Amino acid sequence: SAQDLKDTFQQAVRLHQSGDTVQAEALYSRVLEDQPGYAPACYLFARLLAAGGDKQEALVWAQKALATAPDFEDALLVAGNLHLELEQYREALAATERLLQLNPRSHAALNDAGLAFMKLGRLDEAMAALRGAVAENADNPV
C-alpha cells in the first residue's frame, strides 16, 4: 500500500542517517522497485551510492531524480558534484548553472561552477564564480 511504501521510505531514511547503509540501501531499493521515479528516494539512494564510492551509479540515480523533479536543488547539487568528480566538466557546469537559475545565491553551486570553469580553462568566469561563492559564504556562514 501507499502507507507501507511511505513507512519503508521513512525507515530507509532513518537507517541512512544512523549510518546503517546496508539496510538503508535494501529499503531504498524496495521503494524504488515499486516507485522507480520517486525523486526523494532516487536522490538519497544516489547520495548513499556516492558516499560508498560508486560515483557512476550514483550519477544515474541523481539523474533519475532530476528526470521526475528537474528543479530538485539537492539532486542538482549532487549531480554537479558527481560530474566534477568524474571529470565531466561541461555536464557539471550545466547542473550548477541550472541550480544557480533556481538559487542564485547558492554558495555550493557557485563553488562548483568555479571549479568547472577552471577545469575548462575559462579562468575569468572561474574567478567570478569563486568570488561569488566566497561572498555568499561570508554572508551566510554555516
N, C-alpha and C positions, 0 to 999 in steps of 0.2 A: 504494500500500500504506500501511498504518498507519505504518510506519517512514519512508516517504518524506514523509508528512504531518508527522510529528514533526520530521524534519530540516528541512523547509521552514519550519515554525514557528520552530524554533531559529535558523535563518538570518535570518528576519524580525526576531526579537528582537535579534540581533547588529547587524544593519543599523540598526535603530531606535536602539539605544544609541549607535552610532557617528555618528548624525546623517544617515544616508542615508535620509531619509524617503520619497523617491520609490520606491526599490527595496523598502523595508520595506512600504509601502502595497500594492505589487503582490503581494508574497508573502503578506501578511495576507489580501488578497482571495482569493488562490488557496486558502489554508487554509479560509477561511470559505465559499467556494463548495462545498467538499466537506463541511465540518462547520459549518453555519451557527449551531449553538448552542454552539460551543466557547468557554466563558466566558473563558478567558485571552486568546484571540485577539480576542474581541469587546471586552474591556476595553482591551487595548493598542491596538487599532485606534481605539477611542474617544479614548484619550489622544493618539494621533497626529493625529487629526482636530481635536481641541480645540486642540492646540498650533499647528495650521495655521490656526486661526480659524473653522473650520466647526463652531460650537458646537451647532447644532440637530442636525446629522447625528451628531456625537459623542454627543449625548444618546441618540439612537436606539440606538447601539451599546452604550452603557453599560447601557441598559435591557434589551437583548438578553442581555448578560452576566448581569444580575440575574434574568432570566426562567428561566435554567437553573441559576443559583447564587445564590439570594436572600440568602445570608449572606456573599457575597464583599465583604469590607470595603473593599478598594481601589476596587471598582466603585461601591459606595455613596458613597464619598467623592467620586469623580469626578462621579457623578450629582448629588450635592448641590451641588458647586461649579458645575456647568453650569446647574442650575436657578437658583442665585443670579445667575449672570452673565446669564441670560435673563430675570431679574426674575420668576421663578416661585417666589415665596417660600413658599407653602404646600407645594409639592412639595419644595422644598429642605429645609424643616423635616421633612417626612415621611422623607426619605432620611437626614437627620442623626439623627433620633430613632431610626430603625431601627439605625443604626450605633452609637449610644450604648447600645442594648439589648445589642448584641454586645460592645461595648468601651466601658464607662462612663468610662474614663479617656482616651479619645481626644481629645488636645488639638485636633486639626484639626476634629473633629466638634463639640466644644464651641464652638469659634470660629465655625464655620459656623452652628450653631444660634443663637448670639448675634446674628449678622448678620441671619439670617432673622427672628428675633423682633423685632429693631429695625425692620426694614422693614415688619413687620406691626403696628407700634405697640404691641407687648407689651414695654414697657420694663423692667418688673421682672424678667421672665423673661430678657430680653436681658442685663441686668446680672448675673444669677445665672450664666448660661451663660458669659459672658465672664470673670467672676471665676474660675470653674472652669477655664477654659482657661489663664488666667494662672497659677493654682496648679499645674496639671499641667505647664505649660511650666517652671516653677521646679523642680518635682520631677524632670523628665526633660529637661534641656537637650539640644538637638540636638548 
